[in-house]
Amino acid sequence: MSNAPAEEIPAEEIDLTEANEVIDKYLTLPGNLMPVLQGIQDAYGYVPKPTIDLVAERLNVYPSQIYGVLTFYAQFHLKPRGRYIIRVCVGTACHVQGAERITETFFGRLGIGHAETTADLRYTFEKVACLGACGMAPLAMVNDDTFGKMTVQKVDEIIETYNARPMK
C-alpha cells in the first residue's frame, strides 16, 4: 500500500461510454442534472472532470452550473474515493472518549489525512461530526460496518481485516 494520497485519473484515461449511457437514460427527464450526476458518480465512484464537460455539452448547461451543484452537495466527489470509506466520529461524546487518538492512529497507519484516499484506492478517510451512536463512543465506520468502543488495537484489526479483502 502506498502512503501517497490518490490523484485524479488523467482525462485521457476516462472512458466516457458509461457517462453517455447515463445521460441517454435521463436526457428527456425534466430536472435531469441531479440524476445524471448521481448516475455518473455511481458508475465511476466520483465525478471526473471530462464527464462534467460532457454533461454540460449534452444537457446544454454551463460547466459552472454543474460545479455549483457538485460543490454544494456533500454527496458528490470530484476525486477518486477508496473502496472502503472509513469514517471516525469526532462529535462531543466521541471526542471525550478519545476520538482524536483513533483518528491519529488511522492517519498514521494509512498514511493519509482527512478527506484523502490511499493511492491504491483501497481507503478514503473522513472525520465526521456525528454518527448517531454516542453510547458506543468512540465510534468508527467502514462503509456500512460499525465499530464501537474503538481502541488503537481495534484500528489495527480493522485495517488488517480490510487489507485481506479483495479489491473487487
Backbone torsions as a table, in degrees:
resi	resn	phi	psi	omega
1	MET	NA	130.5	177.8
2	SER	-80.6	146.9	178.6
3	ASN	-91.5	0.1	179.3
4	ALA	-86.2	139.9	176.7
5	PRO	-63.2	153.1	179.4
6	ALA	-69.0	152.7	175.5
7	GLU	-120.8	160.7	-179.0
8	GLU	-64.8	145.3	178.0
9	ILE	-68.9	134.7	179.5
10	PRO	-56.3	143.3	-175.4
11	ALA	-55.1	-37.3	-177.2
12	GLU	-69.4	-13.0	179.6
13	GLU	-96.7	-0.3	-179.5
14	ILE	-87.7	121.4	175.2
15	ASP	-86.6	118.8	-175.1
16	LEU	-87.9	6.3	-179.0
17	THR	-57.1	-51.1	-178.7
18	GLU	-64.2	-38.5	178.3
19	ALA	-61.9	-43.6	178.3
20	ASN	-63.2	-37.9	178.0
21	GLU	-64.0	-41.1	178.7
22	VAL	-64.2	-45.9	179.7
23	ILE	-61.2	-44.4	178.2
24	ASP	-57.0	-40.5	-177.3
25	LYS	-61.8	-37.5	-174.1
26	TYR	-109.6	5.5	-171.1
27	LEU	-53.7	-39.9	-175.7
28	THR	-95.5	-0.1	-179.8
29	LEU	-77.9	125.9	174.9
30	PRO	-62.5	141.9	-179.9
31	GLY	66.0	41.4	-171.4
32	ASN	-82.3	-6.4	-174.3
33	LEU	-61.4	-47.9	-178.7
34	MET	-61.4	-51.5	179.4
35	PRO	-62.7	-32.6	177.0
36	VAL	-64.1	-47.9	-179.4
37	LEU	-64.9	-39.3	177.2
38	GLN	-63.9	-42.1	179.0
39	GLY	-64.3	-40.2	178.0
40	ILE	-65.4	-43.7	178.6
41	GLN	-63.5	-39.2	176.8
42	ASP	-61.2	-39.1	-177.1
43	ALA	-73.4	-38.7	-173.6
44	TYR	-106.7	-14.7	-176.0
45	GLY	88.6	-9.9	176.3
46	TYR	-164.9	-179.3	179.5
47	VAL	-108.9	96.9	-178.9
48	PRO	-67.2	149.4	-179.2
49	LYS	-53.8	-45.3	-179.7
50	PRO	-60.2	-27.6	178.1
51	THR	-73.9	-28.6	177.4
52	ILE	-65.4	-44.8	178.2
53	ASP	-63.3	-40.3	178.7
54	LEU	-64.0	-46.1	179.1
55	VAL	-61.4	-44.2	179.8
56	ALA	-57.9	-45.7	-179.0
57	GLU	-67.0	-47.8	-174.3
58	ARG	-73.5	-31.3	-179.4
59	LEU	-98.2	-1.7	179.4
60	ASN	58.3	50.8	174.5
61	VAL	-128.2	158.3	178.6
62	TYR	-75.1	142.3	175.1
63	PRO	-55.0	-32.6	179.8
64	SER	-63.7	-33.3	176.4
65	GLN	-66.4	-40.5	179.6
66	ILE	-65.4	-45.4	177.6
67	TYR	-61.1	-35.2	177.3
68	GLY	-59.7	-44.1	178.3
69	VAL	-67.1	-47.4	-176.1
70	LEU	-62.8	-34.4	-178.4
71	THR	-89.2	-17.2	178.0
72	PHE	-78.2	-42.4	-176.0
73	TYR	-93.5	122.8	-177.9
74	ALA	-65.7	-17.2	-178.8
75	GLN	-69.9	-19.2	-177.6
76	PHE	-94.0	147.0	-178.3
77	HIS	-132.6	136.5	-177.7
78	LEU	-100.1	-1.2	177.3
79	LYS	-128.6	154.7	178.4
80	PRO	-57.1	146.3	179.0
81	ARG	-120.4	159.4	-178.6
82	GLY	-73.1	160.3	175.1
83	ARG	-63.6	-34.7	-179.6
84	TYR	-114.1	116.2	178.7
85	ILE	-95.1	113.7	178.7
86	ILE	-96.9	124.9	177.0
87	ARG	-120.3	130.5	174.6
88	VAL	-116.9	126.4	178.2
89	CYS	-71.2	132.0	175.6
90	VAL	-121.1	21.5	175.7
91	GLY	-65.7	176.4	-173.0
92	THR	-54.7	-53.8	-177.2
93	ALA	-60.5	-43.7	179.8
94	CYS	-69.0	-39.6	178.3
95	HIS	-58.3	-48.1	-178.6
96	VAL	-62.1	-31.4	-177.5
97	GLN	-91.2	7.5	172.7
98	GLY	105.3	24.6	-179.5
99	ALA	-58.8	-34.0	-178.8
100	GLU	-62.6	-40.1	178.0
101	ARG	-64.2	-40.4	179.2
102	ILE	-65.9	-45.1	178.9
103	THR	-59.0	-49.7	-179.0
104	GLU	-62.4	-35.2	178.6
105	THR	-66.4	-45.7	175.9
106	PHE	-59.2	-45.4	178.9
107	PHE	-55.2	-49.2	-178.2
108	GLY	-64.0	-42.2	-177.2
109	ARG	-71.7	-37.5	-175.7
110	LEU	-92.6	-19.5	-178.9
111	GLY	73.8	21.9	177.7
112	ILE	-133.2	163.8	178.0
113	GLY	-111.8	-165.5	-179.6
114	HIS	-59.2	134.2	176.5
115	ALA	63.8	25.5	176.9
116	GLU	-113.8	160.7	-178.1
117	THR	-126.4	139.9	177.8
118	THR	-66.0	151.9	-176.9
119	ALA	-60.2	-29.4	179.5
120	ASP	-82.6	2.7	179.8
121	LEU	60.2	27.9	176.7
122	ARG	-84.2	-42.2	-173.8
123	TYR	-128.5	141.9	164.3
124	THR	-122.6	137.7	-178.5
125	PHE	-114.6	135.7	177.8
126	GLU	-139.2	134.4	167.3
127	LYS	-88.6	134.2	-179.2
128	VAL	-125.7	153.0	-174.7
129	ALA	-69.1	-36.8	-179.5
130	CYS	-163.2	138.2	175.5
131	LEU	-109.6	1.6	172.0
132	GLY	76.8	24.7	178.5
133	ALA	-138.9	60.2	-173.4
134	CYS	-59.9	-28.6	179.2
135	GLY	-68.3	-13.1	179.8
136	MET	-104.5	12.0	-174.3
137	ALA	-61.0	145.2	-9.5
138	PRO	-74.9	148.1	-170.0
139	LEU	-120.9	140.9	173.0
140	ALA	-133.3	154.9	174.1
141	MET	-132.2	145.3	169.6
142	VAL	-122.9	112.4	-170.0
143	ASN	51.6	-115.1	-178.8
144	ASP	-101.4	4.2	179.6
145	ASP	-88.8	129.6	-176.7
146	THR	-104.4	137.3	179.2
147	PHE	-128.6	110.5	-178.7
148	GLY	-99.8	169.3	-179.8
149	LYS	49.6	48.9	-175.0
150	MET	-62.1	144.0	173.9
151	THR	-133.4	168.3	175.6
152	VAL	-59.9	-39.5	179.1
153	GLN	-62.6	-39.4	178.4
154	LYS	-65.9	-33.5	176.4
155	VAL	-58.7	-48.3	-179.6
156	ASP	-62.3	-39.6	179.1
157	GLU	-65.1	-42.0	179.0
158	ILE	-61.7	-49.3	-179.0
159	ILE	-62.2	-42.3	178.4
160	GLU	-60.7	-44.3	-179.8
161	THR	-61.6	-48.4	-176.1
162	TYR	-76.8	-26.0	173.1
163	ASN	-65.8	-31.0	-177.5
164	ALA	-77.8	-14.9	-179.3
165	ARG	-82.6	143.6	177.6
166	PRO	-66.9	152.2	-178.9
167	MET	-70.6	-31.1	175.4
168	LYS	-171.1	NA	NA
